[in-house]
């Protein structure tokens, strides 16, 4: 029986953790269990504890990774780390490795060297490939290889995997060099007939009025009037707005007051706040509730986020979609179990 003991750095609220611990394959002898996780944000850690490991709250360490003592962590044979994307995101200054967060991936590399897990999964935004003129991505891959791993980086378009949201993320899967296992990118073909419209995700089944994290956002009269002029799929810059409702800014980001198109996957749910970035309902003049946003991220309604409404909104936006994570973890388990599955070539050259 092979039960992989998973450690997580930058664990977030549990999108990766939930995907890992719910991953199942035909061979029940292969599974993944939570061992420990760490993040710097208290609300985020409380959410992870509540949903992933309520019986072992001490296994989640709430601390800045730069002060984290790896020696106090239990041994693991699998590692996941969604290292901070702030300096690689297309929305921002894109400082790459020169930013305050850019080099934090090195703590993931340090964990690989210390714990020598059989495999790892690392996640970041698609913009990672372009940071520092592409040099940042090359260096990150080189450092992972130098830690002793053969790696498979791929840009996953999660809407192709049954996630009702256009969310594109680089996932790097690594297998230790001395293990004769090859990981292949799972094919999205199995999910091409899935209903991934945001209408279906939000309305089927209907969300209970008193569901957790389902509080409505208070919209100002101006925002309501602006939304009433914006059609599904339009934003504040493509809609025909009266002069007094137009946004006066030189930066015309497409997600500003953008209303969902109910017949398509949602656009990317983000953790940024204010300024019309909360994701807006297609027919009602309002922002989505956090529960609705969580559905777009494929969190089950039983997954309860901890903290204030704004804290929860940020947690949801920063998370990895549970379903997308689970599909990749199941491919990892199949690879180690020697079970054939449909796969495609990685779309990122190493």
N, C-alpha and C positions, 0 to 999 in steps of 0.2 A: 504493500500500500504506500502510495506517495502523496503525502499531504504537504504541500508547499507552505512554509511559514513565511508570511509576507510582512516585510517592513516597508513603511512609507515615509518619505521625506516630503515636505510641502503637501501634506495629505489633503488639504481643503476639507470641505464638509463631508466627503465620502463618496463622490461619484466613482472614483477609481476603486475605492475599498468595497463599495456595494457591488460593483461589476465583478470584482475578483471573487468575493465570497459567495456570489450566487452563480458563478460559472460552473456548468456541469457538462460532462461528455459521456459517451456511451460506456466507457470504462469507469465505473464508480470508484476505482482505486486511486484515481487522480483527482485531486481537489486543491483548493487554496484556502488557507485560514489566516485570519488576522493575527499577527504577533505583536507588532507595535506600530505606532504612527506618531508623527510630530508635525506641528505647525506653530506659527508664532501668534495667531489670533485666538483669543479666548473663546469667543462665540463659535468660531469654526471648530475648535477642538470639542466644545460641548455638543455641537451637532453630530460630530463624528462618534463621540462616545454614546450618545443617546440612541443612535441608529445602527452602529456597527458592533460595538463592544460594551453594552451597558453593564455586563457582568465583570468587566475588567477595566474600570476607568483609569487605573494607574498605568495602563499600557499606552495611553496617549500622553505624550509629553508636550506641554505648551511652552515652547521656548524658541527664541531666534536660533536658527540653525548655526549661526556664527558663534554662538555660545554653547552649543550642544556638545555634551560629552558622550561620544559614541561608546565609551567603555561601559556605560550603565545600561545599554540596550541589549536585549536578549539576542542570541544567535538567530540568524535567518538563513533561508536558502532561496529566497526570492525577494526582489526589491522593486519598488515603484517610486518614481519621483516626477511630479509635474512641476519642474523648476519654474520660478517666476518669469512671466512673459512681458512684464512692464517695459523692458528696454528693447524688446524684439517686436512688439505689436505695431501694426500699421497705423493704429490710432495712438500717436505719441511722437516723441522726438527720435525714437529708434537709435538710441545711443549704443545698443549692442553690448559688447563686452566692456565698453568704457563706462557704462551706466552703473548706478548703485546696485542693481540687481543682476546685471548681465553675467557676472562670474559665479553666481550662486550654484550653477550646475556643478561646479567643482566639488561641492559637498556630496553630490550624488556619486561622482567619480571616487571620492575618498571612501564612501560607504562600500562601493564595489571592491576596492582594494582591501578593506578591512574584513568584510563579511564573506567575500567571494561567493555570492549566491550563484545558483545554477543558471538563473536567467534574470533579466531585468526588463522593465518597461519605463521609458521616459517620454514625457509629453511636453509640447510647446506649440506656439502659434505658427502658422504658415510663414509669417514674416521673418522667422528665424533664418531662413535660407538667404535673405538679402541683407542681413545686418553686417555692418563693417565690410560692405562690398563682397559678401559671401564668405569672408575669412572667418567670421565667428562660427558659422555652421561647420566649416571644415575642421576648425580647431576642436570643437566639441566632439565631433565624430572621431577624430584622431585620438583624443584623450580617452574616449570610451574603449577604443581598440587597444590602446596602450595599457589599459587596466586589465586586459586579458579576455576580451570578448569579440566574437564575430557579430556584426550588427546588421540590422535590416531597417533602415529608415524609410518611411512612406508617408505621403500626404494623404490622410484619410478624409474623404468627403462624407461626413456622417449621414447626410441625407440619403446617401446610396446604401446605407446599412439600416434603414428603417427608423432613423431618428427624424422627427418632424421639424427639422431645423437645418438650414444651410450653415453648417459649422465645419470648418476645414482646419485640421490640426495635424502637425507632424508627430507621429508616434515612432519612437525608436525602440525596437526589441533587440535585446542582446542575449546571446547564449555563450556560456563560458567556453573558451577555446578547447579545453580538454574533454568536452562532452560531444559525442558524435550525434548531434541533433541539428537539423536545419529548420529554421522557422520560415514559413511562407506566409505572405499577406493573404488573409482570407478573402475569397471572392465576394463581391457585393451582389452577384447574380441571384443568390437565394432570396434576396430581399427586394427585388425589383418590382414585385407586385404588391408590396405593403402599402397601406393607406398612410401616407405621411403628410397629409394636409394639416395645417395648424387648426383648422376648424374641428377635424376629427379628434386631434390630440386634446383639445380643450373641452369639447362638448360631449365626447363619447368615452366613458359615461359622464353624465353631468356631475359637476363638482358640487358637493354638499355645501350649503350656504355657511355652515359653521365648521367647515373643514379647517384644519390647522394651516396657518400662514396664508389665509385667504382674505385678509383685510383689503378693502378698497383704498386706493390712493385718492386723496382729496385734490381735485383739479380746480384750478382757478377759473373764473368766468372767461378770461381771455383764452386760456388753453382750450376750454370746451368749445368756444366759438371757432378757434383755429382748426380744431379737429373736425368740426362740422363741415368745413370747407375742403377737407382732405379726403380723397377717395381711397378705397382699399388699394394698397400697393404704392400709393403716392407718399411723398414726404413734404416737409415744409418748403422745399425749393422747387419741386416739380408740380405742386398743386397751384391752382389759380386762386391765390389768396388776395383779399382786399389789402390795400397798402398798409393800413394800421395793424394788420396781423402778420405781416411779413417779418422774417427773422433778419435782423441787421447784423450780418457777420460776413467776413471775407472767406471763412472756411465753411464750405458747403458740404458737410458730411451727410451722406445719404440716409443715415439712420435717424436724423433729427425729426421728431414727430412723424415718423413713418408708421403708417397703419398697415397691419398685416393684410396680405391677400389670403382670404380664407381657403382658397382652392390650391394653395401652394404650401410648401414647408415655410416655416417662419424664417425671417432673416436672423443673423447671429445675435443671440442673447448675450449681453455683456455685463460686466460688473461695474462699469463706470456709472456715475450718478449725475442727475440734474441735466438741465439744458435740453430736455426733450428726448432722452435716451432710454426711457423705461419700457419700450415696446408697447404699441398701441393697438387696441381692439379694432377689428375691421368694421363693426357696425355701431358699437357704443362709443361715445366720445370720452374715452378714459384710457389710462394705462392699464396693462394687465395686472392682476394680483400676483403675488409671489407664488401662489399655488399654481396658477396658470403658467407662469414662467417655468416653474419646476416640471410641469408636464412636458413642456417643450424640450426640457433637458432629460426627459424620460425617468425622472424620479417618481417612484410610486407615491400615491397619496398617503400611505402609511409612514412615509419618510418625513419626520417632523424637524424643521430647522429651529435652532435656538437663537435668541437674541432679538434685537429691535427689528422693525420692518425694514429699515435701511440696511442693517447688517445682513439680514436674510437675503435681500435683493442682491447684495454684493457677493455673498457666498454662492448663490445660484448661478450668477453670471460668470464666476471664475471656475466653476466645476467642469469636469469632464462628463458628458452624457453617460449615464449608467449603462444603457443598452450598448452603446458603441464600445465601451470598455469591456463589457462582458463578452462580446463577440471576439475581441482580440485575445482576451485571456483564454477563452475556449480554444482558440487556434493554437495558443502556446501549449495548453494541456494536451491537445491532440498531437502536436508535434512530439512531445516527450513520450506520449503513450504509443506512438507509432501508428496512429490512426490516420488514414488518408482523408483529406478534405479538399474541397474546391479552393483553388488559390489563383492569384494573379501575380504577375511580375511587379516588384517594387517600382514605384514611379520616380524615385529619387536615386540618382547615381551616387555611389559613395566616392 
